[in-house]
Every structure is written in C-alpha cells, then in structure tokens.
Amino acid sequence: MKKPKPQAHKRKKPEPKFRVGQ
C-alpha cells in the first residue's frame, strides 16, 4: 500500500483508519 499523494495522508478518513487499526 503506497501513498502517491501526501494529501491523502493529511485527510483522515474512517476507511484507512480501520485498516491501520486492524
């Protein structure tokens, strides 16, 4: 899972957060 845009990381969404929590 690579983040091509740093902006995506800046935006905190529930979807990616759930993946990180897993």
N, C-alpha and C positions, 0 to 999 in steps of 0.2 A: 504493500500500500504506500505509494509515493505521493507526496503533496506537490503538484506542479505549481500551485499558486499559494503564496503565504497568506493571502486574504482569506482563503478557506479556513486556515487555522485560526485567524482572528475571529471569524464568525463562529460562535459556539452554538452548535445545533444538537438536539437531543439524539439524533441518529448516530453521529460519530461518537458522541459521549458514551452511548450504550456500548458501542464496540470496544472502546477503550476500557470500560468497566469490566467487560467480560473477562 
